[in-house]
Amino acid sequence: MSDERRGDGPTFSSIVRRSGLSREEFDREYREPNLPVVMTDALTDWPALGKWTLPWFEQQHGNQPVTVDVSVAGESYFDRLHRGENLSRETTLGELIREIRNEPACQYYLAESAFLDSVPELFADIPTPRYHPPGRALTRRFWLGPANTVSGFHQDSAGQLAPTCILFAQIYGRKRVVLASPDQSHLMYPARASRVAASSLVDLDALDDERFPLFREARLEETIVGPGDMLFIPERYWHYLRSLEPSISLSNDWNESEVLDLIAHLVNADDPVAFAREHAGIVRRADIEVFPGGLQAAIDALRELPQDLQELVTVLVEPELHALLAAEGS
Ligand SMILES: O=C(O)CCC(=O)C(=O)O
């Protein structure tokens, strides 16, 4: 893999592309050492590949109501989160697709969407990725938008506590992806945008050496994903994505931490109250102290959850901690 320095800016290298990887090889060579890779044949058994196109969605699911993010073409929606301008608009999927087709400067992005939950039959087209760790809760986020959607550099983590690993499936169109490993974080100028992500102030498309001089030293890894590619974005990796044309993608996430996996199962459970009762007291103090920031960071993250979820998560912890959480909460 050769490194290339562009002008006075950061250094780029290409993310490795592999085919025919067994799950054991994936775990050993990429998941355990926390390294990115593009798998070029991981979606061959997905009916979605080839079937999920913009015309197909327009025809089959055009009447479905959706909430889209409103952006200025080429501008990261995280930038707007920083400015407190998290704009959204209610429309239908058909309207969105017509806008994408007719308006080259379309400003709407169906981003990070729970859209699939409103059309559950779509899950038949997207089997569990063959590299997903067995038993781990699988969370899926759907992305559909025009050319030039930009998700600026960010790390996915709830309350800075719950880093997720992502198998990013590109189903339609192409996206440019740029990654920075966690050991580059001191060069990334992190800012906290929301409780689900830490985002960087650096704009990769308009580098500002005066404000962000250290970013010039960053070592970045890049690739272009096209239909059929699955990119592994390891835990705590910064990622930037720009669509090069109208695009459909699906993020498949899990937590490496067993405690966070348990919470993800709780959130996804058909009957979360019964799930919490079944696993009452399972989380010990030692399980929580391993998180960055320790117990206090975990308590802070818990306080950011909706009240009903807080109560259920509290059921999962051992009785001694229970009293501590109750005291902190009051
Ligand atoms: O595709 C995009 O625009 C963003 C994807 C992303 O940030 C993610 O999967 O976490």
The ligand as a Gaussian input file, in Angstrom:
#p B3LYP/6-31G(d) Opt

LIG

0 1
 O      -23.009000       7.169000       3.992000
 C      -23.000000       8.180000       4.685000
 O      -23.263000       9.310000       4.251000
 C      -22.624000       8.072000       6.152000
 C      -22.420000       6.665000       6.671000
 C      -21.981000       6.670000       8.120000
 O      -21.501000       7.646000       8.627000
 C      -22.107000       5.476000       8.948000
 O      -22.476000       4.413000       8.456000
 O      -21.843000       5.583000      10.159000

